[in-house]
Amino acid sequence: MPTALVVETGSQSASANSYISVANYKTYRDDRYGVGSNPSNDQITTYIFRAMSYFETLHFIGMKATEEQALQWPRTGIVINGYGKDSDEIPKEVLSALYELTYAYEAGNAPDDAIARETQTETIGTISVTYKNRSADRVLTPAVTNALRKLVRSSTSIVRV
């Protein structure tokens, strides 16, 4: 049984370990993707933790609201779509990103899965198969990329303090 989720609501909690709950994730997933395989609550909790592990390593815009808070959000100096966000708020974009990441893990399309080495030509006995150049073994998840784009710092941006 996984550790219980402690949801960050903007309180800058020192013990939070997620931005979303199992119930809220299920509602989001079911509304957008249907019930699908309907994993157990414990399995969904595991997917949320994996999504959080990936999410928390990203380079976000702004700065953490306090040094003591356990997670990257809430943050200060945040402007999304031209509107400032308070340092005691978890923007809906953060929640959407976590829902999409969690769904990617549930669907078996984790963004941090290893990419297998590509094989160009494989021969077994007298049979030879040639694979398409640049074929990948990982499924791309545009929904995750789109959900994160307003939250993460561009890799080409310069930050001056």
N, C-alpha and C positions, 0 to 999 in steps of 0.2 A: 504494500500500500504506500503510495507516494506521500511526501510531506504535504500538509494542508497549504492551500493557497492563502496568502495574505495580500489582499488587493490594495494597491496604492490609489488613493482617491484625490490626491493633491495635498495631503496633510504632511508631506515630507517625512514619511515614516522611516524609522531606522530598522524596521523589521519586515517591511513589505517585500514580496518576492514575485509579484505579478501586477499587471494592470487590468487584467480581465478575470472573470470568474467562469467556471464551467457552464453555469446556466446561461450567462450572457453569450458565451461562445456558441453554445448549441442554438440559441435563437438566431444569431447572425448567420451561422452555417446553414441552418434549415431554411431560412428566408432566401438565401442566395444560391445554395447548391443542392438543397433537398437533404433528406435524412442520410442517404448513402448507407454505409456499413454499420452505422449506429454503434460506435465503440462505447465501452463502459466509461463511467465518470473517472475512474482511476486512470484509464488509458488516455482520456482527454487531458487530465491533469498532467500526465507525462508529456504529451504533445505541447501543452502550454509551457511547461518548464524548458523543453528543448527550444521552443520559439523564443522564450525569454533569454536563454543563454546566447542565442544568435543576436537578438535585438540589442542586448546590453553591450555588445562589443562594437557597435557602430559609432561613427563620429557624428554627433548631432550638432545642430545649430544651437546657439546660445550657450549658457553655462548652467550647471546644476544649481538649484535654488539654495541648497545648503550642503555643507561638507558631510554632515551626519546622515543624510538620507541614504537609504540602501540602494535605490535605483537611480537611473539617469534622469528620469522625469519625476516631478515637475522641474522646469528650467526657467531661467530669467533671460531677458533679451530676445524673446521669441516673437517673430512676426510671421504669420502664415496668411497668405492671400491678402496681404496689406493690413491685417488687423493684429494688434498686439495680444499676447496671451499672458494671463496673470501667473505669478510664481506659485500659486496654490491651485493650479488647474492642470488636469491631464487632457490635452486637446483630443478631439474626436479622431484626428489623424493618427494619433498614437494607438488608440483603441483599434481602429481599422487595420493598421499595420500588423498589430498582434493577432487579430482575428485571421487575417490572410496568411500570416506566417504559420499559425497553428493549423490552419486548414492545409497548408502545403505539407506540413509534417504528417498530418492525418492521411493525406492522399499519397504519401510516399515520395514526395517531391521536395525534400528538404534542401534549402539553398546551400547548406554547408556539407552536403554529402560529397564524398570523394568522387572524382571523375576518373573512370577507368581508362587505362591506356587504349588508344585507338589502334586497331589492327587494319592495315591497308590490304594485305593479301594473306590468306590463310590456305594452306594446302594440307590435305589429309589423303594420303595415297595418291590416286589419280584425279581427285576432285580438288579444284582450286576455286576459291571465292575471293573476289575483290570488293571491298567496301567503299562507300562514297568517301571522298576526301572530307576531312573536318567534321565527320559525324561525331556527335557527342552522346555520352551515356546518361546525361543528366537532363531532366525535363526542366525547361525554363518556366518561370512563374511570373508573367507580366503583372498580375494582380499585386504581388508582393512588391515589385519594383515601383509600380504606380503608387501604392500606399505609402512607401517610404520616401518618395522623392521630395516631399515638402519638409521632411524632418531631418534629413542627413545633409551634412556639409559636403559640398562638391569637392572632389579630390583635387581640383585645380584651384580652389579658393585660397586666399591668403588671409590669415587672421592676425591682426596686430593688437597687442595689449598695451 
